[in-house]
Amino acid sequence: MPSLALVEQARLHVRRHFARHIPKWMTFHDLEHTLSVVRAALDIGRGMGLNVDHLRTVEIAALFHDTGYASAYHGHEKKSVLLAMTFLKEHHASAVLTRQVSALILATRMGERPRT
């Protein structure tokens, strides 16, 4: 599934996105918050015994999960999905990976009860 190179490109892309597009007044949903979410998601994934491919998928989703705040507060998850989909398409990611990342991002919406 996702290569280490793709994950590294996602890391760089998201860092640049936050530097260029997330307002300075947004002090909670910032890059540090995103990196903290990535660490926590990977810790949980390892604890659940996810394999390397699944951990990489989780990392990409965690990286992109709040990128949508650049253009919307309410409904930012859908904007985040669009940004992730654009990135993944530009990097020739599979449709399966794109669906998985999208589902993981949408699972972060308030009130969601993900089952997978």
ABEGO torsion letter per residue (X at the ends): XBBAAAAAAAAAAAAAAAAAABBAABAABBAAAAAAAAAAAAAAAAAAGBBAAAAAAAAAAAAAAAAAAAABABGAAAAAAAAAAAAAAAAGBBAAAAAAAAAAAAAABBGBBBAX
